[in-house]
Amino acid sequence: MFIVDRTRGSLWDPSAAPIPEDPIGHRVVEKVGIDASVKGRHDASDFELAWPEGWDDINLEDYLD
């Protein structure tokens, strides 16, 4: 996880501080990023897909006309 502080954010974020003298009215925010890439040092089985309980019990045709 990483944080980029003092980044230009949305015009409509009321919790952010306005950038002084910005003619458009941008605001200063912090942004968070997560590195979710698979690393080669991990076992591939650690990254297998997980399905919700009962996933196999659902039949899509039961919900379609």
C-alpha positions in Angstrom: 0.0 0.0 0.0 1.2 3.5 -0.7 -0.1 7.0 -0.1 0.4 10.0 -2.4 -0.2 13.1 -0.4 -0.9 16.6 -1.6 -2.4 15.5 -4.8 -5.0 17.4 -6.9 -8.4 15.9 -6.2 -12.0 16.4 -7.2 -13.7 19.8 -7.4 -16.6 18.3 -5.5 -14.8 16.8 -2.5 -16.0 18.9 0.5 -13.5 17.4 2.9 -10.5 18.5 0.8 -8.7 21.9 1.1 -9.1 24.2 -2.0 -5.9 24.9 -3.9 -5.2 28.7 -3.4 -5.6 30.7 -6.6 -6.7 27.7 -8.7 -9.1 29.3 -11.2 -11.1 26.0 -11.6 -11.2 25.3 -7.9 -9.4 22.0 -7.6 -8.7 20.7 -4.1 -5.8 19.0 -2.4 -6.3 15.4 -1.3 -4.4 12.2 -0.5 -4.7 9.1 -2.7 -4.1 5.5 -1.7 -2.9 2.7 -3.9 -2.5 -1.0 -3.4 0.0 -3.1 -5.3 -2.1 -6.3 -5.8 0.2 -7.9 -8.4 1.3 -11.5 -7.9 4.9 -11.8 -6.8 7.0 -14.6 -8.1 8.2 -15.6 -4.6 4.7 -16.7 -3.6 3.1 -20.1 -4.3 0.6 -19.8 -7.2 -2.0 -21.7 -5.1 -2.2 -18.7 -2.8 -3.9 -16.8 -5.6 -6.6 -19.3 -6.7 -10.1 -17.9 -7.2 -12.4 -18.0 -4.3 -16.1 -18.4 -4.7 -18.9 -17.6 -2.3 -20.5 -20.4 -0.2 -23.3 -22.0 -2.2 -22.0 -20.7 -5.5 -22.5 -24.1 -7.1 -26.1 -24.3 -5.8 -27.2 -21.3 -7.9 -28.8 -22.0 -11.3 -28.9 -18.8 -13.5 -31.9 -20.2 -15.5 -34.0 -20.0 -12.3 -33.8 -16.2 -12.5 -34.3 -15.7 -16.2 -37.6 -15.5 -18.1 
